[in-house]
Amino acid sequence: MEIFKYSVPSYLRINEEKTVKRITNFIRDYIKESGVAGVVLGLSGGSDSSVTAALAVRALGPSRVNALIMPDKESSPRSVSDAERVAKLLGIRYVRIDITPVVSSVLGAFRDDYSKAPKIPKGNVKARARMILLYYMANKENLIVLGTSDKSEWLLGYFTKWGDAAADVYPLINLYKSQVRLLGDYLGLPEDIIWKPSTPDLWVKHRASEELGADYDVIDPILYHYVELSLSPEVIANKLNIDLGLVKSIVGRISLYEHKRKMIKGPEPVY
């Protein structure tokens, strides 16, 4: 199985023990205040959802953590098997639901063929279909939906608005992807899942690096120096020895997709 384990720079390193404690306390307190029975999340077989599930189990125990595995006919078989492996490893209840009929229904309303529909709009339909299922289960069983997005994806706008970005609470939202992977190691999750190349798995052979121009071993240091240290793209490119065009492309996504992070926005009234 493919593993893409890289050395995380010291400035991105975190105290895993204290971070896990803080996040699990956060989840536990949020659920207690909400008065719900537990949580549900989408388990994709990737690092973010696996780590989120593991943290939820630490916070609440396996009996209060539920997962939906929601492939469609274009999903990678490995993603499905990895998701099931994590669920079994953590001892949580999971349900596998094929979303192909749901996606087909939406595409069919526009008389679009599944295999020929534009891949990005179709991919967004898949992400939103999954969130519909998560919220149906949450409403039905008095649960909170856990989001699995990390800080890298959030800054880059690398998520589907009202899809995988829709949730009640986001335990990983302040952790860069590399830091999530470090937590995965600390929590004892399988390396071949935590460190495999990132993929949203919205179409066949979908890779994050192909869409973004690099993988997170390159992206996270760029984001850190730009967001946390407020350095210019030129300084970052020189300091990290990375092509300036790539640096500008990565940091440019932050402002380009700001609208996706502002979920509700409207004009102010005139008095």
Secondary structure, 3 states (H helix, E strand, C coil): CCCCCCCCCHHHCCCHHHHHHHHHHHHHHHHHHHCCCEEEEECCCCHHHHHHHHHHHHHHCHHHEEEEECCCCCCCHHHHHHHHHHHHHHCCEEEECCCHHHHHHHHHHCCCCCCCCCHHHHHHHHHHHHHHHHHHHHHHHCEEEECCCCHHHHHHCCCCCCCCCCCCECCCCCCCHHHHHHHHHHCCCCHHHHCCCCCCCCCCCCCHHHHHCCCHHHHHHHHHHHHHCCCCHHHHHHHHCCCHHHHHHHHHHHHHCHHHHCCCCCCCCCC
